[in-house]
Amino acid sequence: MFRGGVLLEAADWQPVRDAAILERLPESARDKVLRIDLAKYGLATCDPLPVTGMAAGSLRRHRIVSETGAYYDLFFNDQAMPLARWPNAGYVTMGRVINPGAAPRFWDNKKLCPPEKRNAKDVPTFEYRDPRPVGWRKAEDPWLFMWNNFYADLSLPLRKIDAEAGTITLEYPTGYGLNEPYDRTDKKYYVFNLLEEIDQPGEWYIDRAHGVLYCYPPAPVEGARVLLSRAKEPAFVLNDVSHMTLRGITIEGTRAAEAIRITGGRSNLVAGCTIKNLAGKAVTVEGGAGHSVRSSHIFNTGTGGISLTGGDRRTLRPAGHAAENNHIHNYARVNRSYSDAVGLHGVGNAARHNRIHGAEHCAMSFRGNDHTIEYNEIFDVVRTGTDMGAIYTGRDITCLGNVIRFNYFHDIGNDNPGHGTQAIFLDDGSSGVHIHGNVFYKGGSNAAIKYHGGTRNIAENNIFIGPPPAVAVHHQSWGAAFPRRVGGNDTIRARVGEIDPKSLPWTERWPWLATVTTDKTPPGSNRTSGNVIVNMGVASGTGWWSEERDNLVTKEDPGFVDFQNHNFALHADSKALRELSAFLPPPFAKMGLYRDEYTSHLQSDKRPGAREGR
């Protein structure tokens, strides 16, 4: 056991007796909230909260906020406790936006926002609709969490609550401004880090200046395991180390960017480990070759699960890193968006046989070439975010040669405003992805697969079970405008330049890429063919840039072993196999976790149709 946090002893918890504190607590909770002095645990004062979320990236890039601060977590019997908040669940809607504030997300583009118009002091103010904030007049450090456009999360401190005007003013601009058009009439938020809102079991708050923690315990503290995260450094750092195995280790309670960091080296293995209760990621791999994270249980992390980076994109030399047979869930508690369970970057890395669930945003993302995503089970993700997929890639037309095969996607998405949800989202010109042998059941509100402006993507030999369309093709703004959207996009053009598409081996594998930034029309089409499609249409938004053919579309059971219990393996004499002679049944029984030498049992209940071993 490597514990980066401190266990808070039951004897150190005391009732609240300070009259000033009791006055701020909700009356219903005053006799239930306990306090503990953290000085005994080396925390006489505590670090400030950090600005977090995808939208915070632009604030840091333009030096509006710094990297200071670290996120503390409180875990009660391995359950993450929520910082005291209002409302206790869900969100409330902003009233009238008085001032949308600056939008630093667009400051990188001089055409959208010339330097003379950039004002970091231009902060948002909006009206609140519920009188609750009036009760926070003595709050010392209230924060707001929100979604910009339902795909970019952000937490910021409040500068002012004006009870007379009924307004809230934030300390910094949001990334996109409050009037960005995707959801300007439905801005949702909640306010947290409020002593005044400890009114239900589990909620807590730290008086950072005095090192005192207040908590409404969800159960008696006697006999409970109460952990407060503390350490700012990883548990393991492997720099240019090779052939090391970390096996059967439990790591918890760190506030570092990751619990394990591997840089360089070859053939290191993390296997059979439990990595939990973190503010950052579980494992980060940068460079080297042949590293693997296998058969581990990763949960209650703050900013993702496993990140694998390696390989040489100019030469297309693969790294051969792999995330295999891991159970990863509840992995994006702090940064809610783009904190994936598995991220693949570089060349030739793999994610296989993982079981991933429990997130408001994506499950996997990839950038680079020749990655393989296979035999995974992914569900209960993209629960809040929109314009997003369970697997996501975007804005890089050079990310070619990637394969998504033999995965089971189910119960994905939500109905929030925005651009919908999908199981696989190839965004902003993403191209050359081969999607085959997958099973999609309730794969998103928009479609199971969405192409946004890409080319030469192929979806074949998959099973889609409705109700949304199998594929959404969004090319309206990419067809005639192809030169502007590719050659005129600074990000896409720069990424094409990074890899030198006029050199070997790029000219052998993708010769069309050498002229893509100057072409007047797209260099090819997308294809959806040879799929079994049940209770849904083939595609929406199709056109001259998309080809659909030879699909079996039916409202009947095409011959599943057990449709009612979601066993989507096909009988040998099924309608699907009779009518699509070239169709190869997806290996449904092999999808998801398997038993091996590092796991004595599967880390969750078996789903219908799964088999025991690999």
C-alpha positions, 0 to 999 in steps of 0.5 A: 500500500502506497498512501499519499493521503492521511487517515483521519482518526475517529478520536480527532473529530469533534462537534462544532462549538464555535458560535460564529461557525454554527451561525453559518451552518444550516440549522438542520445540520448544526448538530450533525457536522463535525470538525477536525483540526488538520494541524496534527496531520501537518496541514495547519494551512491548506493550499488554495483550490485550483482553477480546473476544467478544459476551459481553464486551459486558455486562462492559463495560456494567457496567464490570467490564472496560474498553476498554483493550488491543488485539489484536496479530496476526502474519501469516506470508506472509499467513496469520494465526498462532495465539497459542500455545494448548492444545489445538492445535485444537478444545476441551476440556470443563470438569469440574465447575463449582464456582462458575458466577459472576455472569451480568451479561448479565441485570443489565439486567433487574431482575426477573431480577437485582435490583441487590442481587444483582449481584456483579462479584467473583463469578467462575467456578471449574471443575475441569479434566479433563486435567492439562495446566494443571499445567505452566502454573505459571509462565505470566504471562498465560494466557487462556481462550476459550469459547462461552457457549451456543454463540452468545456467544463470550468470551475472559477472563484466568485468575486462578488455576490451583490444581494441588492442587485441579485447578481454574481460576478466571477473572479476571471473570464470564462473560456468562451464568454457567457454569450457563446451561442450554443447554449446562451439561453440555458447556462447551468451552474452550481456553487461549491466550497460553501460552509453554509451549504453543508446540509446533507451527509457527505458534504464537507469544507476546509477552512484553508487559512486555519487548517480546519475541516468540517464534515457531515459524515455519511455514517459514524466516524468510529470504525470508518476509513476516512482519507484526506489526500495530501501528497503532491508527488507521484508514488512511482517515477520511472525515468529511463528504467526498463523491464520493471514490473509493479505488480499487485500494489495499491496506490491512493491519496495523491494530489499529483498529476499522476500516481505513476509516471513512466518516461523513456525506457522499455518494457515496464509493466504495471499489472494487477494494481489498484489505483484509486482516490486520486486528484490526478491520473493513474498512470502517465507514459511518455516516450520509450517503448513497449510499456503496459498497464494491465489488469488493474482497477482504477477508480475515483481519479480526478483527471483521467485514467491512463495516458500513453504517449510514444512513437515517432510520427515523422517515421511512423515508428510505433511505441507499442504501449498498451492499456489492457484488461483494466477496469476504469470508472469514475475517473474524471471527478475534477476535470470533467471534460477531456479527462479520458479513461485511456488516451493514446498519443503518438504512433502504434499504441493500443487500448484493449479489453478494458471496461470503462464507465461512469463519466460525464464526458469521453471515455477515450481519445486518440491523436496520432497514427496506427493506434488500435482500440479493440475489445473494450466495453464502454458504457455510462459515459458522456452523461452531461457533455455534448458535442462529444463521443465516448471515443473522440478525436479531432482537428487533425487530418493527419491522424490516419491509420487508426482502427476501432474494432470489436468493441461493445458500446452501450447506454451512452449519452444524454439529452442536454442542449448542444450538438448531441452525443455519439459513441465515436466522434471523428471531429473537425476533419478527422480522417482515415479511421477504420471502424469495424466489428463493433456492437452499438446499443443505445450509442448516443442521442445523435448517432452511434458514429459521427463524421464532422468533415473528415474523409476516407473513414470506413464503418463496416461489419458493425451491429447498430441497435437503435433508436438514433441513426447509425451514422451522422455525417456533418459536412455542410460547412466542409464541402464547398468550404474545404480549402478554408476549413483545412488549408485556412485552419491554423491548427490543421495546417500546423499539424500537417506541417508537423509531420512533413507529408511529402516525405517517406513513409507518408508519401507511400501510405497516404500520398493525397495528404501532401496536397491536402492544404491546397486542394479545392475539394476533399480527397475522397469519401467516407463509406458506411457499408455491410453493417447490420442496422436494427431499429434505426436509419443508416445515416443522417446528413448524408451527401456527395461526401458520403457513401452508404451501401450493402447494409441490412436495415431491419426492425426485426431481431436479426438473429441475436442469441438473446436480444432481451438480455442484451446478448448480441452474439448472432446465431449461426443461422441468423437473418443477418448472416443469411442476407449479408453473406460477407458479414463477419459476426463481431466477437461479442463474447471476447469483448471486455475484461478477461481473467489472467494471472494478475486477476483472480476474478473479473473486477465487475459482474459479467455481462451477458455473452461474455466469456471467462478467459481471453 
